[in-house]
Amino acid sequence: MVTAATARANRVRRQRLLLGLGLLMLVGAAAYVYLKQPSAPAVQPQPKGTIAVPVAARALNKGTELEGAGKIRPMYLRPEQVPPAAILRTGQIQGRVTREALRPGDYFSESNLAPTGAPAGFSGLVSPGKRIVVIDSSQIIGTLGFVREGDYVDLLAISQRAVGGAGVRPPAGTTVQGGGSQPGAGGARSAPPPGGATGGNQSVTATLVAEAVRIVIPPARPASRLQPHFTVLEMAPQEAHVTTLAMAAGQLLRMVYRPFNDDSKVLPEHPVRENTRPPRDPMMIEVLDGVERSIVRATLD
């Protein structure tokens, strides 16, 4: 016959057994989580005769603030391999914002980083001497499906004028048809407005309002037709103001692609800029000592 004391002792033993099993399971789970954590990458020793150049440790989006671990790593290069524009001090990079998207291994420079203290918004991302213009993508005709970040385009304002009358904005469904990148070229003509009304003789004109415009953010495909979408452009200040006025006047815009390294101007008031850099002195040598740069003149023995 089991007494009350014996039953109580058995109950205590069962409780202790369950408690021990629970503690064992917790220890096992903690060990599993610890072992599954990715180990920190081994620090590569700096090879002799190389310079540690800070580069992007992973892909970095435009507007990324360079704070915290895992964004910057050193790449060891021989002095002759170090890009002239590369920033060599990590302290000059930390806390700044990327002005453009960077791939793993890309070096940091003053051109792809916003100035120290700049915000992550458009005011920090815009290049010196430039302006940012946000355009309703519905005002841009053609090429939108092909525009990519970093493209350079010329921007034309398209207007339609009734012959003998005042200028009018083309209807919402108006498109420029025919060949050529300039309206009127290759037999280009404006499509008639809906309903078959021609509104008399019409002439289509194009005004070049901005050149060498950089695409900062291309238009994203909206989730629905009712959702607005925008294109973000970077351009010269005076051209930004003219573009804004063209949009306010209800003119449609068209983009013409150009090479990214072409700084020539079409407008007569913007002549082609000449190369004013002095010729390179072959006797001047750039010396890299750690993170210090210096220029010395070579002497002939």
Secondary structure, 3 states (H helix, E strand, C coil): CCCHHHHHHHHHHHHHHHHHHHHHHHHHHHHHHHHHCCCCCCCCCCCCCCEEEEEECCCECCCCECCCCCCEEEEEECHHHCCCCCCCCHHHCCCCEECCCECCCCECCCCCECCCCCCCCHHHHCCCCCEEEEEEHHHECCCHHHCCCCCEEEEEEEEEEECCCCEECCCCCCCEECCCCCCCHHHCEECCCHHHCCCCCEEEEEEEEEEEEEEEECCCCCCCCCCCCEEEEEECHHHHHHHHHHHHCCCEEEEEEECCCCCCCCCCCCCCCCCCCCCCCCCEEEEEECCEEEEEECCCC
